[in-house]
Amino acid sequence: MKILFIIGVILYFLFIIGIVYWAKNRLKGQHAESQHKLSDADLFKMMTQANHFLTVEQLVASSSLNKKEAKARLTHLGYQGVLRSYYDSSGTGNAIYQLKEEVPLIASIRSNIKTFSEKEIIEMILLHVDDYQVTVAELVVIFGIDIYESKALIQRLKKSGHISILRKGLKYIYVINQSIRLKAPKLRTSAKKSDLQKIQLPIEQRIKIPDADVIQLAIDHAGKLTPTLLCLKKKISIDEAKQKLEELYEQGAFVMDVDEVNYVMEYRLRDQSLL
């Protein structure tokens, strides 16, 4: 009896693994079949122009993908770790997808990546990025390839020693080895004098917005805030507004929700008793 139970458990887990494997391959196939309608590079640039957020409905309206193809594409890119998904807390199943990384808004090279040497690839990457970090999405846009070709390219550069991995806990990033670009350091015998003038920032840019002010603003607007609204009311940049709301979300003051009318991400006060 015990042996039958063990066999049953093993068969059950094998069945689950088989279902997961089948589902992943099905999404991968749908992803490949819809590339001629909308490439990954064009999709990532579209999301960057849309403040990194996109819904299935918006993707259908902005491309030649149908609803089934759009949902499969966004879901699959989420599984691949390129997108982050947020679901409506009301249980409707509606989702909004966020591109995790910045990508350059450039015309993709769209050439056979195998014809370039690793050094040429690194040089092309450094022409379009502001730092030494390399992401899947960036390579997709720069070279006009899909996410699988991008991941293979990262492994190629890693194997050749042109990029390295930096880790922090379970998280990690890929970075270009600086020795490729930087010259050997030179020792100074005296301090270098700077010709740059110090710029005095406006006071409003140097003052941090208190958490209480943000929460009060949310109370004044039915318990809901968007980065755009916070930017407008507090005279800060969109990036600063997004960062502030993200901090309060991580601290538990807000929950994320999807505005089904405008299809934008909004932050809703967790403590509804304040309204």
Phi and psi in degrees as a GROMACS rama.xvg file:
@    title "Ramachandran Plot"
@    xaxis  label "Phi"
@    yaxis  label "Psi"
@TYPE xy
-64.5556  -38.1127  LYS-2
-65.9285  -40.4269  ILE-3
-62.7756  -38.764  LEU-4
-63.6821  -44.7185  PHE-5
-63.1406  -42.7528  ILE-6
-62.5828  -39.359  ILE-7
-63.1993  -42.7344  GLY-8
-63.7733  -43.2333  VAL-9
-62.4811  -44.1768  ILE-10
-63.7844  -36.8857  LEU-11
-63.7639  -45.685  TYR-12
-67.9383  -35.5565  PHE-13
-64.9898  -36.6222  LEU-14
-64.9141  -45.3999  PHE-15
-61.9456  -44.8835  ILE-16
-61.0207  -40.8673  ILE-17
-62.9175  -41.4058  GLY-18
-63.2119  -45.4436  ILE-19
-62.1955  -44.6611  VAL-20
-62.1587  -43.2944  TYR-21
-63.2573  -44.0403  TRP-22
-63.8895  -41.9647  ALA-23
-64.6568  -41.2882  LYS-24
-70.2985  -32.3775  ASN-25
-65.9944  -45.4215  ARG-26
-64.4807  -37.4359  LEU-27
-63.6241  -40.6226  LYS-28
-64.8368  -43.0835  GLY-29
-64.5415  -36.4614  GLN-30
-61.386  -45.1664  HIS-31
-67.9796  -38.4456  ALA-32
-67.4669  -26.2995  GLU-33
-97.7075  3.59632  SER-34
-61.9432  -33.4195  GLN-35
-70.8863  -19.5739  HIS-36
-85.3979  -39.499  LYS-37
-155.995  116.826  LEU-38
-75.9313  159.863  SER-39
-60.3334  -37.9061  ASP-40
-61.459  -46.2565  ALA-41
-66.6327  -35.2008  ASP-42
-65.7185  -43.9773  LEU-43
-66.1979  -37.4839  PHE-44
-68.1395  -36.5948  LYS-45
-61.9  -42.9698  MET-46
-68.6591  -36.8193  MET-47
-61.9604  -41.0262  THR-48
-71.0995  -21.5413  GLN-49
-98.8727  30.8895  ALA-50
62.5889  28.7398  ASN-51
77.5601  -6.42794  HIS-52
-110.004  143.946  PHE-53
-156.563  142.705  LEU-54
-109.213  167.448  THR-55
-59.3111  -44.0334  VAL-56
-62.6178  -40.4399  GLU-57
-66.8224  -37.4872  GLN-58
-66.6973  -39.7392  LEU-59
-62.2789  -42.8614  VAL-60
-70.4142  -24.1416  ALA-61
-102.633  1.1698  SER-62
-145.926  -177.39  SER-63
-93.1526  7.26442  SER-64
-73.9055  142.437  LEU-65
-84.4986  176.62  ASN-66
-62.8908  -39.5934  LYS-67
-64.6617  -44.3009  LYS-68
-66.5378  -41.232  GLU-69
-64.0805  -43.8482  ALA-70
-65.8949  -41.85  LYS-71
-64.4135  -39.651  ALA-72
-64.5914  -49.1126  ARG-73
-66.5842  -39.675  LEU-74
-62.5466  -45.2885  THR-75
-65.0728  -41.6565  HIS-76
-65.782  -29.7882  LEU-77
-66.9676  -43.4898  GLY-78
-62.6076  -31.2932  TYR-79
-81.2204  -1.81711  GLN-80
83.047  10.3425  GLY-81
-88.1968  -34.1939  VAL-82
-112.539  156.577  LEU-83
-115.097  135.498  ARG-84
-112.553  142.902  SER-85
-126.151  136.586  TYR-86
-113.552  149.371  TYR-87
-61.8124  128.253  ASP-88
-71.1651  -11.4335  SER-89
-78.1067  -8.00624  SER-90
90.1675  12.7375  GLY-91
-77.0669  -17.1989  THR-92
88.2858  -2.71811  GLY-93
-68.1976  139.918  ASN-94
-131.651  154.365  ALA-95
-125.551  138.576  ILE-96
-111.429  139.47  TYR-97
-119.537  129.468  GLN-98
-74.2964  124.513  LEU-99
-70.4277  -34.5438  LYS-100
-119.778  154.49  GLU-101
-70.3578  144.035  GLU-102
-129.398  148.702  VAL-103
-72.2278  135.482  PRO-104
-87.851  81.9523  LEU-105
-131.944  167.295  ILE-106
-78.3809  123.134  ALA-107
-65.2538  148.945  SER-108
-66.7355  -39.9929  ILE-109
50.2281  58.1729  ARG-110
-132.08  163.058  SER-111
-65.9805  110.555  ASN-112
-64.2117  -23.4306  ILE-113
-69.7579  -18.168  LYS-114
-81.8078  -8.83677  THR-115
-98.8319  145.182  PHE-116
-78.8957  164.233  SER-117
-61.2287  -37.9757  GLU-118
-65.204  -41.1133  LYS-119
-65.1378  -38.1161  GLU-120
-63.3777  -45.332  ILE-121
-61.8169  -42.5489  ILE-122
-61.4495  -39.9087  GLU-123
-68.5257  -36.7869  MET-124
-63.2821  -45.6311  ILE-125
-67.2137  -17.7469  LEU-126
-71.72  -20.5567  LEU-127
-122.111  -2.32892  HIS-128
-119.549  154.127  VAL-129
-93.1655  -10.1607  ASP-130
-137.115  -170.639  ASP-131
-97.4313  1.944  TYR-132
-77.71  141.2  GLN-133
-118.363  127.616  VAL-134
-121.275  160.47  THR-135
-59.4516  -45.539  VAL-136
-63.1961  -39.6748  ALA-137
-61.5111  -45.3478  GLU-138
-66.2099  -36.0525  LEU-139
-58.544  -46.2075  VAL-140
-73.1967  -43.9488  VAL-141
-62.689  -44.1796  ILE-142
-103.744  -1.6941  PHE-143
66.1277  35.4266  GLY-144
-109.478  172.398  ILE-145
-91.8605  178.501  ASP-146
-66.4851  -31.417  ILE-147
-71.3926  -40.3162  TYR-148
-65.7344  -35.4381  GLU-149
-65.5149  -44.3711  SER-150
-64.8501  -38.0966  LYS-151
-65.7218  -36.2793  ALA-152
-66.7204  -39.5726  LEU-153
-61.1847  -42.6488  ILE-154
-65.3344  -36.5129  GLN-155
-63.3849  -45.7712  ARG-156
-68.6131  -34.4943  LEU-157
-67.4765  -43.5549  LYS-158
-64.493  -34.7315  LYS-159
-82.1926  -4.09423  SER-160
84.0392  13.6861  GLY-161
-87.3761  -21.1636  HIS-162
-130.781  156.361  ILE-163
-128.613  169.637  SER-164
-108.432  131.438  ILE-165
-111.049  132.202  LEU-166
-117.296  147.105  ARG-167
-141.781  99.9321  LYS-168
66.1305  -127.581  GLY-169
-86.5566  -11.0271  LEU-170
-89.5889  151.67  LYS-171
-151.807  157.077  TYR-172
-134.408  158.468  ILE-173
-101.148  134.331  TYR-174
-131.507  147.84  VAL-175
-75.1861  135.066  ILE-176
-64.7134  120.587  ASN-177
-64.1916  -23.2551  GLN-178
-62.3159  -18.5442  SER-179
-67.1496  -35.6809  ILE-180
-109.745  -33.7553  ARG-181
-83.5097  143.257  LEU-182
-79.8225  164.445  LYS-183
-62.7551  137.129  ALA-184
-66.6748  147.426  PRO-185
-115.501  137.576  LYS-186
-77.8206  139.202  LEU-187
-101.549  142.367  ARG-188
-97.6057  -13.3692  THR-189
-145.788  159.679  SER-190
-66.7878  142.043  ALA-191
-84.1365  130.285  LYS-192
-86.5876  132.688  LYS-193
-93.4819  136.084  SER-194
-91.4257  -2.4532  ASP-195
-78.5283  141.748  LEU-196
-88.58  142.035  GLN-197
-75.185  134.206  LYS-198
-105.212  127.489  ILE-199
-84.9255  116.363  GLN-200
-74.2786  148.234  LEU-201
-58.6944  148.537  PRO-202
-58.2499  -39.7062  ILE-203
-65.0898  -22.7008  GLU-204
-82.4307  -22.3676  GLN-205
-93.1018  -11.1705  ARG-206
-92.3834  126.838  ILE-207
-80.352  141.766  LYS-208
-79.7208  123.857  ILE-209
-63.1574  148.302  PRO-210
-57.6052  -39.0938  ASP-211
-60.823  -36.5306  ALA-212
-65.7498  -38.6573  ASP-213
-68.6208  -42.3856  VAL-214
-65.2596  -39.721  ILE-215
-64.6098  -38.261  GLN-216
-63.4017  -38.8553  LEU-217
-64.822  -41.3727  ALA-218
-60.6202  -39.2416  ILE-219
-68.9437  -15.1768  ASP-220
-122.881  48.5195  HIS-221
59.8155  27.881  ALA-222
80.1065  11.0926  GLY-223
-126.579  141.119  LYS-224
-138.319  149.968  LEU-225
-123.796  158.773  THR-226
-56.101  -36.7146  PRO-227
-64.3566  -43.544  THR-228
-65.7071  -43.7658  LEU-229
-64.2634  -39.1912  LEU-230
-59.3893  -45.8544  CYS-231
-67.2484  -43.3124  LEU-232
-77.6923  -32.2436  LYS-233
-106.549  3.36513  LYS-234
57.7835  46.2493  LYS-235
-122.17  172.192  ILE-236
-76.8138  162.595  SER-237
-60.4248  -41.9829  ILE-238
-62.0031  -41.4858  ASP-239
-66.0961  -37.9058  GLU-240
-65.813  -44.1123  ALA-241
-62.798  -41.9645  LYS-242
-64.8452  -40.9005  GLN-243
-65.0705  -45.7066  LYS-244
-66.8876  -35.4861  LEU-245
-65.3756  -39.181  GLU-246
-62.7232  -44.8539  GLU-247
-69.8837  -30.2446  LEU-248
-65.6969  -44.2604  TYR-249
-66.9131  -27.4175  GLU-250
-84.3531  -4.43168  GLN-251
93.0445  3.84674  GLY-252
-76.4106  -29.7742  ALA-253
-125.34  157.67  PHE-254
-119.346  151.254  VAL-255
-89.0298  143.204  MET-256
-144.694  166.941  ASP-257
-112.835  124.97  VAL-258
-76.6829  105.618  ASP-259
-68.7584  -19.3726  GLU-260
-80.6303  -49.8162  VAL-261
-99.4719  -7.05155  ASN-262
55.2382  52.1152  TYR-263
-127.641  154.936  VAL-264
-80.0543  131.102  MET-265
-129.021  156.66  GLU-266
-108.467  124.486  TYR-267
-113  135.171  ARG-268
-58.2663  131.603  LEU-269
-71.9894  -39.6041  ARG-270
-86.9328  93.4262  ASP-271
-73.0899  -11.2183  GLN-272
-70.1771  -14.0889  SER-273
-77.5745  -15.0388  LEU-274
